Amino acid sequence: MRTLVLAMVPGCRDVDDILQESCAAMWKKIDSYDSQRPFANWSLAFVRMQTMAWLKRQGRDRLRMSGEAMDSIYQSVEESYEPSRDHRKVNALEDCLMLLNESEKSLLTSRYVHGESVGELAEKTSGRTSAALYKQFARLQSRLLRCIEGKLGEL
């Protein structure tokens, strides 16, 4: 997704903002996602729309490419996506999640599936501060990343 933004707006310093806006837009429309189709293609369409909206807000006429050039870039990025690699990543994540203990799984589910804030989780867990939970999430993320990278390296 980052590649698409940078291809459409070379040298853009607001890539993370555009990606965050794209993720927020995807989340709002998640019910419209057809799980029979590749997720990456669906998500790239949101990135494209948010990048175009960012360009419009910035009034970057001098940097704006023609619509045909933007379409060409979008198609190139979309075609370069390798669905089988994405599927392997999901499988690796599922395998790595199985290695976590029940309290870690519960914590991740509360945060990322149910959308509870770290503050809400701190209130629910006795004796845990928000800072401690942020550190635990960082450690879990690091463990999962190492596990996923290890599993992908095995393939």
Backbone hydrogen bonds in HBPLUS format (Angstrom, degrees):
<---DONOR---> <-ACCEPTOR-->    atom                        ^
c    i                          cat <-CA-CA->   ^        H-A-AA   ^      H-
h    n   atom  resd res      DA  || num        DHA   H-A  angle D-A-AA Bond
n    s   type  num  typ     dist DA aas  dist angle  dist       angle   num
A0005-VAL N   A0001-MET O   3.18 MM   4  6.60 162.0  2.21 153.9 157.2     1
A0006-LEU N   A0002-ARG O   2.97 MM   4  6.22 173.0  1.98 158.5 160.3     2
A0007-ALA N   A0003-THR O   2.84 MM   4  5.95 144.1  1.97 143.8 154.2     3
A0008-MET N   A0004-LEU O   2.92 MM   4  6.12 151.8  2.00 149.1 156.4     4
A0009-VAL N   A0005-VAL O   2.78 MM   4  5.91 147.6  1.89 151.6 161.5     5
A0012-CYS N   A0009-VAL O   3.08 MM   3  5.57 140.7  2.24 147.9 143.8     6
A0017-ASP N   A0014-ASP O   3.06 MM   3  5.23 116.0  2.49 100.5 116.0     7
A0018-ILE N   A0014-ASP O   2.95 MM   4  6.26 162.4  1.99 160.8 165.9     8
A0019-LEU N   A0015-VAL O   2.86 MM   4  6.13 162.0  1.89 156.9 162.3     9
A0020-GLN N   A0016-ASP O   2.86 MM   4  6.02 153.0  1.93 144.0 151.7    10
A0021-GLU N   A0017-ASP O   2.91 MM   4  6.15 159.9  1.95 150.0 155.3    11
A0022-SER N   A0018-ILE O   2.88 MM   4  6.10 149.4  1.97 143.5 152.7    12
A0023-CYS N   A0019-LEU O   2.89 MM   4  6.16 157.0  1.94 148.6 154.0    13
A0024-ALA N   A0020-GLN O   2.96 MM   4  6.20 157.7  2.01 148.7 154.9    14
A0025-ALA N   A0021-GLU O   2.95 MM   4  6.15 156.1  2.00 145.3 151.8    15
A0026-MET N   A0022-SER O   2.85 MM   4  6.12 156.2  1.91 149.4 156.4    16
A0027-TRP N   A0023-CYS O   2.88 MM   4  6.07 158.9  1.93 148.2 153.8    17
A0028-LYS N   A0024-ALA O   3.10 MM   4  6.35 153.5  2.17 144.8 151.1    18
A0029-LYS N   A0025-ALA O   3.21 MM   4  6.44 137.9  2.40 139.1 149.9    19
A0029-LYS N   A0026-MET O   3.02 MM   3  5.11 128.4  2.29  97.6 111.8    20
A0030-ILE N   A0027-TRP O   3.38 MM   3  5.03 170.3  2.39 100.5 102.5    21
A0032-SER N   A0029-LYS O   2.80 MM   3  5.54 155.6  1.86 124.6 132.2    22
A0033-TYR N   A0030-ILE O   3.10 MM   3  5.37 162.2  2.13 109.6 115.2    23
A0037-ARG N   A0034-ASP O   2.95 MM   3  5.75 169.4  1.96 128.5 131.6    24
A0042-TRP N   A0038-PRO O   3.44 MM   4  6.76 160.5  2.48 145.4 150.4    25
A0043-SER N   A0039-PHE O   2.83 MM   4  6.10 163.7  1.86 160.1 164.9    26
A0044-LEU N   A0040-ALA O   2.83 MM   4  5.98 155.2  1.89 151.5 158.3    27
A0045-ALA N   A0041-ASN O   3.26 MM   4  6.47 145.3  2.39 140.1 147.5    28
A0046-PHE N   A0043-SER O   3.07 MM   3  5.22 122.1  2.42  99.0 112.9    29
A0047-VAL N   A0043-SER O   3.05 MM   4  6.43 156.8  2.11 150.5 157.2    30
A0048-ARG N   A0044-LEU O   2.88 MM   4  6.09 158.5  1.93 148.7 154.4    31
A0049-MET N   A0045-ALA O   3.03 MM   4  6.27 161.6  2.07 144.6 149.1    32
A0050-GLN N   A0046-PHE O   2.88 MM   4  6.09 164.2  1.90 154.8 159.0    33
A0051-THR N   A0047-VAL O   2.87 MM   4  5.98 152.2  1.95 147.0 154.8    34
A0052-MET N   A0048-ARG O   2.96 MM   4  6.20 159.5  2.00 150.1 155.6    35
A0053-ALA N   A0049-MET O   2.93 MM   4  6.17 154.8  1.99 145.1 152.5    36
A0054-TRP N   A0050-GLN O   2.88 MM   4  6.06 151.4  1.96 142.1 149.9    37
A0055-LEU N   A0051-THR O   2.92 MM   4  6.20 160.8  1.95 150.5 155.4    38
A0056-LYS N   A0052-MET O   3.00 MM   4  6.25 157.0  2.05 146.9 153.1    39
A0057-ARG N   A0053-ALA O   2.94 MM   4  6.21 159.7  1.98 149.3 154.5    40
A0058-GLN N   A0054-TRP O   2.89 MM   4  6.09 151.3  1.97 150.9 159.2    41
A0059-GLY N   A0055-LEU O   3.02 MM   4  6.13 124.3  2.34 138.6 152.2    42
A0060-ARG N   A0055-LEU O   3.45 MM   5  5.80 163.6  2.47 152.9 156.4    43
A0059-GLY N   A0056-LYS O   3.20 MM   3  5.16 140.7  2.36  95.2 106.4    44
A0063-LEU N   A0060-ARG O   3.16 MM   3  5.41 137.9  2.35 102.8 113.9    45
A0064-ARG N   A0060-ARG O   2.98 MM   4  6.00 124.8  2.30 144.5 160.1    46
A0064-ARG N   A0061-ASP O   3.26 MM   3  4.99 140.0  2.43  91.7 102.9    47
A0070-MET N   A0066-SER O   2.99 MM   4  6.35 161.2  2.03 155.1 160.1    48
A0071-ASP N   A0067-GLY O   2.89 MM   4  6.10 159.4  1.94 147.5 153.3    49
A0072-SER N   A0068-GLU O   2.91 MM   4  6.10 154.4  1.98 145.3 152.3    50
A0073-ILE N   A0069-ALA O   2.97 MM   4  6.24 158.7  2.01 150.5 155.5    51
A0074-TYR N   A0070-MET O   2.91 MM   4  6.14 166.8  1.93 153.3 157.1    52
A0075-GLN N   A0071-ASP O   2.91 MM   4  6.11 163.3  1.93 151.1 155.3    53
A0076-SER N   A0072-SER O   2.98 MM   4  6.18 155.3  2.05 145.9 152.7    54
A0077-VAL N   A0073-ILE O   2.98 MM   4  6.26 164.5  2.01 158.3 161.4    55
A0078-GLU N   A0074-TYR O   2.89 MM   4  6.05 164.7  1.91 152.8 157.8    56
A0079-GLU N   A0075-GLN O   2.85 MM   4  5.94 156.8  1.91 146.7 152.8    57
A0080-SER N   A0076-SER O   3.05 MM   4  6.17 138.2  2.23 138.8 149.6    58
A0080-SER N   A0077-VAL O   3.19 MM   3  5.15 127.2  2.48  93.3 107.0    59
A0081-TYR N   A0078-GLU O   3.31 MM   3  5.47 153.6  2.38 101.0 108.7    60
A0085-ARG N   A0082-GLU O   3.03 MM   3  5.58 131.1  2.28 114.5 126.2    61
A0086-ASP N   A0082-GLU O   3.36 MM   4  6.77 155.4  2.42 150.1 157.1    62
A0087-HIS N   A0083-PRO O   2.98 MM   4  6.27 157.9  2.03 154.0 160.1    63
A0088-ARG N   A0084-SER O   3.00 MM   4  6.23 149.6  2.09 140.9 148.9    64
A0089-LYS N   A0085-ARG O   2.99 MM   4  6.30 148.3  2.09 145.9 154.3    65
A0090-VAL N   A0086-ASP O   3.06 MM   4  6.41 158.3  2.11 150.8 155.8    66
A0091-ASN N   A0087-HIS O   2.99 MM   4  6.25 162.8  2.02 150.0 154.8    67
A0092-ALA N   A0088-ARG O   2.86 MM   4  6.04 155.3  1.92 145.2 152.3    68
A0093-LEU N   A0089-LYS O   2.84 MM   4  6.11 159.2  1.89 151.2 156.7    69
A0094-GLU N   A0090-VAL O   2.92 MM   4  6.19 163.4  1.94 152.6 156.9    70
A0095-ASP N   A0091-ASN O   2.95 MM   4  6.20 160.2  1.99 149.4 154.7    71
A0096-CYS N   A0092-ALA O   2.89 MM   4  6.12 159.5  1.93 151.1 156.9    72
A0097-LEU N   A0093-LEU O   2.82 MM   4  6.04 154.1  1.89 154.3 161.5    73
A0098-MET N   A0094-GLU O   3.20 MM   4  6.42 143.2  2.35 141.1 149.9    74
A0099-LEU N   A0096-CYS O   3.05 MM   3  5.29 146.3  2.16 103.2 113.2    75
A0100-LEU N   A0097-LEU O   3.15 MM   3  5.49 159.7  2.19 109.1 115.3    76
A0105-LYS N   A0101-ASN O   2.99 MM   4  6.31 162.5  2.02 157.9 163.4    77
A0106-SER N   A0102-GLU O   2.87 MM   4  6.01 159.9  1.91 148.3 154.2    78
A0107-LEU N   A0103-SER O   2.98 MM   4  6.09 155.9  2.04 140.1 146.4    79
A0108-LEU N   A0104-GLU O   2.99 MM   4  6.24 165.3  2.01 152.5 155.7    80
A0109-THR N   A0105-LYS O   2.86 MM   4  6.03 158.0  1.91 150.5 157.2    81
A0110-SER N   A0106-SER O   2.89 MM   4  6.08 162.0  1.92 150.1 154.8    82
A0111-ARG N   A0107-LEU O   3.08 MM   4  6.28 157.3  2.13 146.3 152.4    83
A0112-TYR N   A0108-LEU O   2.80 MM   4  5.80 170.7  1.81 157.5 159.5    84
A0113-VAL N   A0109-THR O   2.91 MM   4  4.92 146.6  2.03 125.3 134.7    85
A0114-HIS N   A0109-THR O   3.00 MM   5  6.43 156.0  2.06 162.2 168.0    86
A0116-GLU N   A0110-SER O   2.98 MM   6  5.76 162.6  2.01 156.6 151.3    87
A0121-LEU N   A0117-SER O   2.99 MM   4  6.31 158.0  2.03 149.4 155.6    88
A0122-ALA N   A0118-VAL O   2.84 MM   4  6.06 150.0  1.93 147.3 155.8    89
A0123-GLU N   A0119-GLY O   3.08 MM   4  6.35 150.5  2.17 144.1 151.3    90
A0124-LYS N   A0120-GLU O   3.10 MM   4  6.38 147.0  2.21 142.8 151.7    91
A0125-THR N   A0121-LEU O   2.95 MM   4  6.15 143.0  2.09 147.2 156.6    92
A0133-LEU N   A0129-THR O   3.03 MM   4  6.36 155.1  2.09 148.4 155.3    93
A0134-TYR N   A0130-SER O   2.83 MM   4  6.12 159.0  1.88 156.2 162.0    94
A0135-LYS N   A0131-ALA O   3.05 MM   4  6.31 156.3  2.11 145.3 151.3    95
A0136-GLN N   A0132-ALA O   2.94 MM   4  6.23 151.0  2.03 142.1 150.6    96
A0137-PHE N   A0133-LEU O   2.81 MM   4  6.10 160.6  1.84 156.4 161.1    97
A0138-ALA N   A0134-TYR O   2.96 MM   4  6.20 154.5  2.03 145.4 152.5    98
A0139-ARG N   A0135-LYS O   2.94 MM   4  6.22 156.5  1.99 148.4 154.5    99
A0140-LEU N   A0136-GLN O   2.85 MM   4  6.10 161.1  1.89 152.7 158.2   100
A0141-GLN N   A0137-PHE O   2.84 MM   4  5.98 160.7  1.88 148.9 154.6   101
A0142-SER N   A0138-ALA O   2.96 MM   4  6.14 158.2  2.01 145.0 151.0   102
A0143-ARG N   A0139-ARG O   2.89 MM   4  6.14 161.5  1.93 150.8 155.7   103
A0144-LEU N   A0140-LEU O   2.86 MM   4  6.06 165.6  1.88 153.9 158.0   104
A0145-LEU N   A0141-GLN O   2.88 MM   4  6.03 158.8  1.92 148.6 154.9   105
A0146-ARG N   A0142-SER O   2.98 MM   4  6.20 167.2  1.99 152.7 155.6   106
A0147-CYS N   A0143-ARG O   2.94 MM   4  6.10 159.5  1.98 148.1 154.4   107
A0148-ILE N   A0144-LEU O   2.82 MM   4  6.00 166.1  1.84 154.4 157.9   108
A0149-GLU N   A0145-LEU O   2.87 MM   4  6.05 169.7  1.88 155.1 158.3   109
A0150-GLY N   A0146-ARG O   2.91 MM   4  6.04 152.6  1.98 142.9 150.9   110
A0151-LYS N   A0147-CYS O   2.89 MM   4  6.17 157.8  1.93 151.6 157.6   111
A0152-LEU N   A0148-ILE O   2.83 MM   4  6.06 159.9  1.87 156.5 162.0   112
A0153-GLY N   A0149-GLU O   2.93 MM   4  6.02 143.9  2.06 139.2 149.1   113
A0154-GLU N   A0150-GLY O   3.14 MM   4  6.37 129.9  2.40 137.0 149.2   114
A0154-GLU N   A0151-LYS O   3.19 MM   3  5.11 135.0  2.40  92.9 105.0   115
A0155-LEU N   A0152-LEU O   3.28 MM   3  5.39 142.1  2.43  97.5 107.3   116
